[in-house]
Amino acid sequence: MDTLAYSAIFGRILIQFLPVWVALAATFALSISFKRRLGLYGKLFDSPVGMIGFGIVMFWVFTALFADQIITFDPYSQFSGMKNKPLGTPLAGEIEGAYSHFLLGGDHLARDVFSRMVMGARSVLSIAPAATLFAFMVGITLGVPAGYFGGRLDTTLSFVSNLVLAFPVILLFYLLVTPEIRLTGIPVVMAAVLFLFPIIFLTVLFNARFFTDPKKRNLYVGVVLVVGLWAYSGLAFNMDPLGVWSMDPNLLNVFVSVVFVNSPTVFRIVRGIVMDLKARDYVAAGQTRGEGPWYIMLWEILPNARGPLIVDFCLRIGYTTILLGTLGFFGLGVAPDSPDWGSTIDDGRKTLTLFPHSALAPALALMSLVLGLNLLADGLREESLKD
């Protein structure tokens, strides 16, 4: 059966990504127009490397957002006669309302490779940034006081951190996400501990900032506690009475594992930065004014550490993306039939020598996202050093 020419396939793929191109053009136009008012983000557009990285990352972010409009078929559906078909193969049989061709061919289960690659972006980007953010909340909440106060607190937390870091990361991941571990309830216990840190961090943050203004302090802290504990009950224990917050057990396994593995590294980075910054003159000036230690830590030291932390955040999302791909490749991802890139690569490798397209498409997507994050981090580092 005839297939579309490669030029036609490429052209059709570009058209499918039209919502992404429009969103990218609007983002760049607005960002460049107002870059002098946007702080470090605006300075990013003075760096060619940073702009390229930002463009690649935002391409996949918008792909995840507009995935439902971009895909040509249901990524989970199987189609008769489309098993391991090459790029541009027309759909066997007429299906009303269906697209006419498999743009990137079919996989070993006769599913559309293009649609699974696109939907895989949503799968990855719904976990990696959020899990990295939670890991930063844990690392900052523990690393700031450890670096500032030192002493036994620093010694104890550093020992626990080194203990976790001493364990091989991939093996630790493998142990944490296996189904047998889930049955023990360990992931739920870990979630119950780790998911408390964002609530603790935001509560202490607002309490330190508005300590002398009880009205504002009670308002902000109250909102954090109400919303935080509501989300906490749903995410950690799946007990949200309104059903707004919930997390699938497989996703909880993966999410908690990512947070647990990344937190010690973030802790050590934050601790080191705080130990350096606490000797600066503005810290001594704050102490002279009679400001409390938590105010100095969170509102004097932490903002001045934002440059290195933002850079590390971008790099860590890329690192987490690779780890998620590795888990999916080992069959320990969110779900067995998930279109996440790691699982799709694992499915495609089984027929790699004969039908490489089903593994190459998600592999290139994963590589490009990680490359974009690394370039973005380089651009941010370059601009932050100019401050």
PETADA-V405643 format. One record per helix or strand of 2 or more residues. SS is the DSSP state (A for helix, B for strand). FROM is the first residue (numbers start at 1). TO is the last residue. If there is no record, write none. Layout:
ss={SS SS}
from={FROM FROM}
to={TO TO}
This chain:
ss={A A A A A A B B A A A A A A A A A A A A A A}
from={6 18 35 39 48 67 89 101 113 128 151 169 179 186 196 214 249 281 293 306 341 357}
to={16 33 37 46 65 70 90 102 125 149 165 177 184 194 209 237 277 288 304 329 349 384}
